[in-house]
Amino acid sequence: MSSQIEQIKERIDIADLISTYIELHHSGAYYKTTCPFHNEKSPSFFVSPSRGTYHCFGCGVHGDIFSFVQEIEGVSFYEALKTLADKAGVVLQKTYDSQKEESDEIKQVLELSTLFYEFCLTKKPEALEYLKNRGLSQETIKNFRIGYSPLSGGRLIEFLKKKGVKESIMIDAGLVSKGDNGLYERFRGRIMFPIGNQSGKIIGFSGRILVDKKDRSGNPLAKYINSPETKVYDKKSVLYGYDKAKIDILRKKRVIVVEGQMDLVMSHQAKILETVAVSGTALTKEHIGILKRSAEEIIFCFDGDNAGVNASRKSYQLAVSGGLEVSLVSLPKGKDPADIIKENKEDWIKTLENKKNIVEFLLEYVDQSHKEKKDKIKAVSSVILPIVKSINSSIEKSFYTQKIADFLDVDELSVKEELEKVEGIKFDIEKGQDQSTQNKIDKNKISLLLGAVYKIGMTENQAILEKLEKGLEGLVDKDMLLQRFENMSPPDKEAYLFRASIFLNDNENFQINKIARATKMEILEDQIQEKHVKLRETERKKDEESIKSLMSEINKLNKELEELKLSK
């Protein structure tokens, strides 16, 4: 397997790979851009084609083609390996893993089923007519692999059996169930929307009924039904259309969230490609976790009815807790994004441009849904004031207090008094994982950088090595320098080697004396700090002899440091 990994690395240029996700700018022997993994304005993300690695000097993330695909796609190493192997044209050796084998089997069956549904759509004029009437182009139907499940059950089962698929796998894939009369298909007489994972592999379906019908009890059949949760389909972690939207979300740093498959498909057809849809569940913290990797802003476009507004409020809280900037869109009564786009896609673009913050959005909803002033006051007090109370900015809070007073036609003091009574919403703001203390201390260590430069000199550049040995003589112990470098973890060593490569590239004629002196001072400061830690320990133990010895060593190191500073 290791030889295949190296083969894949040889065939895929890391800069070419990363540039398919984000724009890279040439900088000497490297490429640089703003980091796709944290928010920044100045580019600190570097890519080295010669080393086959990337490194961000802002957040510290670094790795190779495999780790990049894992991070950007949100997939496991195994999935990243398969993706890159396909791209490189490398056939992977099979290694047995029962769980992966079963998951792969399920995905293969779902892919076969997608092909079956696509074919059935071509034979069902009524289904094609329905999609056409909803505004979908043939290109969009093909791009999203929309299909049709025949009303007469059994055809999919027959098709899959001919392909050698076991009944147990059909059940595990969520395509069929087993009843008293044998197997029966879950989806019948429905427009089929395949649901892809973050890599685009089909993991489930959402089916919209083509002709409204009733069940045996006389109740209307559900308009939409979705695949049940399976080994490959976890609803709380899947967003419909994310596989197609992720690159545009990354580039635009925003994501638009709609409610239905048709809204999503039509938004993409209108070239608003950073759109995703919730499917079969409300928005979850797992969804937010996926989106915040690439987006800074999230725009919610849910129905304007009570259910839609409640969904907007809950989604707002989740998104704010995830650290995202949140906006909401008010839709015309009785219309969804798909309807707006079908009539005029420019209206959809204008609707998004007229996005509102949560307070403005809810005030508009209260105004439309309540006629009596007392009802408006009650709604504002129970729904909007807790949100205003939670706003940290005093200026922003004052602005909305005045806005609410104007809306209710009451004096501002009354709103302020009411605001004092309510309890604000508590947002559990998620922060990025802190680096360890050691990583924070070591991030810009000159001694470690010089150790990495020395390592490069030993392995790649004899001229650099000779320059270093001459400049360090009598000032810095080269063995100690190398030992400090070698004591780091492999990822940290790789990061410093990357930094050293960029340093040498940008500072071909660097002054070794200046850097050596700075390194010596840093080493002395580190040694003094270490001695002080030991001193505190010995003082607790009341070991007078050790205390005296450490004090002497600290004084000696301080004297050496002062002499070095004075000799500049």
Phi, psi and omega in degrees: 000321182297323179293326178291323177298315178296324179296318179295317179299321180293327185273341183246118176284126185297325179292320178297319180296308184295327181291347174284346179255316183223157181282128178253148179241129183292135180214089183065234180274004185234176170235147178219159180193176173287146187291131178282354185253356171206160184279126177204159180258321179265135183295125177228012180259115184248143178237130180247105178298324183291324179271342182071029183225168174229158177206137175252123180277359177269305184255350176088000181291140178204162180165200182240196184297327183288313181292328178296313180296321177302313183290312187287329181265343183069042183239169177284168177299320181301316180291320178297320179300314181295318180300312183286329176296317177299317181294324182273350182074031179256127178272118183284142174289139182282130172239135187281126173216111189301318182292316179294320179300317182292318178298319179296321178298316180298315180297322179296320179293320178294325176293317177299319180295323177298315177300320178297313181294322178298316179296316181298328179297322181294340181258008182235088183304324182296322180291317178297322179294320178300313181296320179296318179294332177281353175104004182281137175275163178298324180296320180293318178302318180290317183297321181266004175056040181290140182224197181215135176259121183303145180294322179283115184290156175110339184289321177295316180301315179299316180299313183292324178296322178296335178272003176084019181277132179286150178300322181298324179288322176301318180292314180298331180280352179080016182272327182224161174233164180248125179241192180297330182261019179101204182282144171220147185280141181289320184253120178218131179066038185230148169287128188253125176250107178293139179254124181259154171279188186295340177264358179093000177286135182290127182235355180181184181220154167236127184243126178258129183297136182280313180238124180302128180223170178243152177278185184296338180271359179090005179271142179300140175290148180301137180298317178237140166230150183238162174301145173288167177292136181227187178293341181246350184238107178246103190305322185290347183245009184240132175242126181295129178088357182298325181299330179269339186264342193302321182291319179290327175298316180297317183288322184267349179060025176215158178222141177251127182249121177245174187268325189238163179300317182295322177299317180297311183298317180292324178295320176293322178297329178277008178070020170266080194279349181271032182257138173229168180225144170284148186216112175079002179197162174287166178299140183238168177294332176294320176300314180298320179300322178292313187290324186286350174296330185241332188257149172255330182237143176233134180243120180265131179233079181255166180304152182273007178277180183303316181298317180295320180292319177297320177296321179297317180297313181294320180294323177302313181298318179297315184292319178295319178297331178277000177084017181265150171281132189242134172229159179227154181244133175268123180264145176302146184303131176079006181237146173244172182307321180299320179296316181298315183293322180299319181288315181192111185296336178295328178294326177293319178297318178294322179300317179292324178294331180270029179301154183232160171278173189299322182292312179298319180300313183287326176298318178297319179295316179299319180297322182279331187262349180232130181266318182283141182299320181297326178289324178294318180298317180298315181295318179297316182296319185274332187252315190268318183300321177300328178289316179298320180300330184277350181288129183285322184290122179295323180294314180296319179297318179296321180299314182286331175298315178296320181296319179294319178300317178295319181297318182271353182059049175231168180283152185298326181299322179297319179295318179298319179296319179293325180297326179294334185279330187277157176262130182287159175287134179266116179263123177272081185295123178275132178250156178298152181297128178289142174288157178296160180303320181298317180295323180295319181293317189277353191306319183238035180291121179294322182296321179290322177297316181291326175298320178292321177298318179298319179297317178297321178299319181293325188258335189230334192219099183296323181297318178296318180299314180297320179296318180294313183298325179288318183286331184274341186305126178079359183238308181232131177288113184297327179294319178294322179298314179294322181296320177299320179293314184292337181286349179286163176290157179306317178297321180291323176298317178298319180297317181287328174296323178296313179299319181295321179298316179294320178301313181293325179294322183271343184228065186301323181251049183294148180274105185295324183300315181296315181291321180296319179296316180297322178295315179300315179297320180295318179297317179297318179297320178296318181294322178296317179297317179297320179295322179296323177297314179296324180297317179297323179293316181291328177295324178293326179277350181058042179268091188299321182294316179293324178298314181298318180294316180294320179299321179294317180294319179296317179298319180296316179293321178297320179296316179297320179294316180296318178299320180294321179293321182287337183275008181297000000 
